[in-house]
Amino acid sequence: MTELLFVVLNMTDAGLTNIGLQLGAVEVNPLMSMVGSVPVIKGLIAVALIAADRKFGSGWAIWFGNHIVFTVVVWNSFMVMKLVLGG
């Protein structure tokens, strides 16, 4: 469940970023500005990180990552709402 949440949160982040970019926002993450904010690509990157964590880690990285990406999704949600409302 933790791993599925990680993928869903990352794809949600990419989707919200796309909406924000269409509304005039700017991507501030230098890594994602190179890759783009395509939800499928972000999902594939998340799956690759999960695989690496399974092979080399103890599982805590995905748990911790969920907290970080959740925070980013909440932030992006507020930024999109602000752009939509004209703020």
MOUR-V950757 format. One record per residue. NEAR is the number of other ideal C-beta (glycine too) atoms within 10 Angstrom. D_LAST is the distance of its C-alpha to the last C-alpha in whole Angstrom. Layout:
NEAR&D_LAST / NEAR&D_LAST
//
This chain:
5&36 / 12&35 / 19&35 / 10&34 / 16&31 / 23&30 / 19&30 / 15&28 / 21&25 / 24&26 / 20&25 / 19&22 / 23&21 / 23&22 / 17&20 / 22&17 / 26&17 / 18&18 / 17&15 / 20&13 / 14&15 / 10&15 / 12&12 / 7&12 / 17&12 / 7&15 / 16&18 / 8&19 / 12&22 / 7&25 / 8&27 / 17&25 / 12&24 / 8&28 / 14&28 / 13&25 / 19&23 / 15&25 / 16&26 / 9&30 / 15&30 / 24&28 / 17&30 / 15&33 / 16&32 / 24&32 / 14&35 / 10&37 / 18&35 / 20&37 / 11&40 / 12&40 / 19&40 / 13&42 / 7&45 / 8&44 / 12&42 / 9&43 / 12&40 / 10&38 / 16&35 / 21&34 / 14&34 / 11&32 / 20&30 / 17&29 / 10&27 / 10&25 / 22&24 / 15&23 / 11&21 / 17&19 / 19&19 / 11&17 / 12&15 / 19&14 / 15&14 / 11&11 / 17&9 / 19&10 / 10&9 / 13&5 / 16&6 / 11&8 / 7&6 / 5&4 / 7&0
//
